[in-house]
């Protein structure tokens, strides 16, 4: 007798629970998720556009070393107690051959060297001509360079850590 | 009444100047989450527990703490009068109607936030620390100068928030600002206007959700209580109402501030009809065993 009742009770309860689950996210879940997302932006000063750019740059950088699923790369912030962690999760498709990596790096080094050589040539030429117009152009150029340097600093910070862990990467930044 | 208040201070100050009170700022970022109500209730509860308490209203131009305490007709001098040396600090302290342990330093209603500087507020707090066990600073909403002033003299903070998105977001900003200030040694979270029924039906963020998102230590959970409105109307803090659940919750907060280990009230317990029926059947099934 007792069993029949408890069984019935559970079935009825289960029915209600099932229908609840099928419904959309509860207001509470929506609030939590929206808040977490917006707080991440508030705390890091990173807009969705900047996050997207960071993601693209990371893909570009890391794909030199591993062949990965570029679409499945996940980038986000997670709260761990008082610490905020930048979580980067990349499904690795295949380890690259040593030679393959070296080839890519060598190619890049060559490009860099070439760019540097060009720059030196340019600056020499500019030094020769000392008109005022050229000076203003120089200023503009140097501003651009500064920006590039700032970004590359961020990159190195992340890669330093990420080299230690091949598949899951984590960089910790302290909460603002 | 200022004269009697002076007497109280003089009598106790004979004990020595070594005594140093705790300066706690009560802040929130967002307006309307219950900073002033919290201030009035914690202050009153601490005084009821035998502590000497002074509350400073730093919301210049928008003062309300006097109303919640029912002291609006007794204010002669304000904090601006003290700063501009029209009166002594002791003269400006308004004693509570019921509790001689409780004093209020009111804000000026006719001036703006620039009338008092950080340094001046710091000095006032230091002066009051000699005489009182607790100095509760009621902070204005926002993160501008008024906030910076209110925080200046404090070493502890209570961040008031509600389980609503905008209030939690603003609390997060405030926590960030508090963490950046060296003089603030600790901050605790007070979750106000909690609705257990809405949490149960997943329509509202739970206490755990808010604590997890803000990763801050909790000092109190105050249930939504219509009694707050009537108590404000009467000018009598709800902690004086022994039957009120919110009053009980505030009394517990005061105990935790003093250092007692008080468990949080169980607000989740359902008293609705459905729950009672469920309980009844659960009892029947249990008995059959």
Interface residues (C-beta under 8 A of the other chain):
Chain A: X1 X2 X5 X6 X9 X26 X27 X28 X29 X31 X32 X34 X35 X36 X38 X39 X42 X43 X79 X81 X82 X175 X176
Chain B: X165 X168 X169 X172 X173 X176 X179 X199 X202 X203 X204 X205 X206 X209 X212 X213 X215 X281 X285 X288 X289
